[in-house]
């Protein structure tokens, strides 16, 4: 049982650690709000585990795009053989010559090109592993097995390998990961600086404006790290700085919008979009052709996937196949700005409405 004493001011101070005092301490330390926040964190944690392991635990090739160059006498037979492989691992397109196959590879319309030599027993597999080593490896393994079954061999020729500092081809994914996390954490910092209050229209505009210089500094900083500092993604310095600015601003604008709409819960929603769902589906570790259907479907529609594609194709493939991904990033940035402004404007409109007059008493 707790003891009580007078502290000299007339107030009674409870001392001791009786059961009732301990329960009160627990109630003070673990409020209803903190329990709800912890529940949200738990759901994000479990979602993180489910999303990453669901995407990565058993990568399986499905319709990996392959280009075929073969003599007319064997083309149809080989196409039928490759299309009939169990599990539909390849999607094969035949072209007339090696130059067309090479162009498709560099334009990012295919992951590998098989050139059949009618005069020998060794065929050439042309790859560009900078576009994603996992897809290259999967295509090589499948086609090598097919060749062995026919008593042939495969010679692999990599015409666009990753840079020396990017040996696993993951630097594009990691720099975009850092930009997206930085963007929404910066938005969260602006929100917390105001005590997590939902912002006014003026403050919303200021927060969105603040994300522009932050994005620019982040983009330049990231380009310095992957370029001159680590030599992971050499060349295209200012292009990377611009891409980084767009990625950070898109992430930050979405963060400002969701926290303007939902307060602290908005940060959890932002993490769900960018980290829990966006990162494993981005194509950074495994391309969409090796991911399960859900992750394959959403990957390029989310900023991490679009950003990874733009960075990788800008550095290694002269900017080919980046237009759609740039539109995706722009749409997220624009959507974040619009939602943030509308949410603040609607709150201001509701606050400006005069209160309804109280009804007169009857009798």
Secondary structure, 3 states (H helix, E strand, C coil): CCEEEECCCCCEEEECCCHHHHHHHHHHHCCHHHHHHHHHHHHHHHHHHHHHHHHHCCCCCCCEEEEEECCHHHHHHHHHHHHCCCCCCEEEEECCCHHHHHHHHHCCCCCEEEECCCCCCEEEEEECHHHCHHHHHHHHHHHHHHHHHCCCEEEEEECCCCCHHHCCCCHHHHHHHHHHHHHHHHHHHHHHHCCCCCCCHHHHHHHHHHHHHHHHHHHHHHHHHHHHHCCCCCCCHHHHHHHHHHHHHHHHHHHHHHHHHHCHHHHHHHHHHHHHHCCCCCCCCCCHHHCCHHHHHHHHHCHHHHHHHHHHHHHHCCCCCCHHHHHHHHHHHHHHHHHHHHHHHHHHHHHHCCCCCCCCCCC
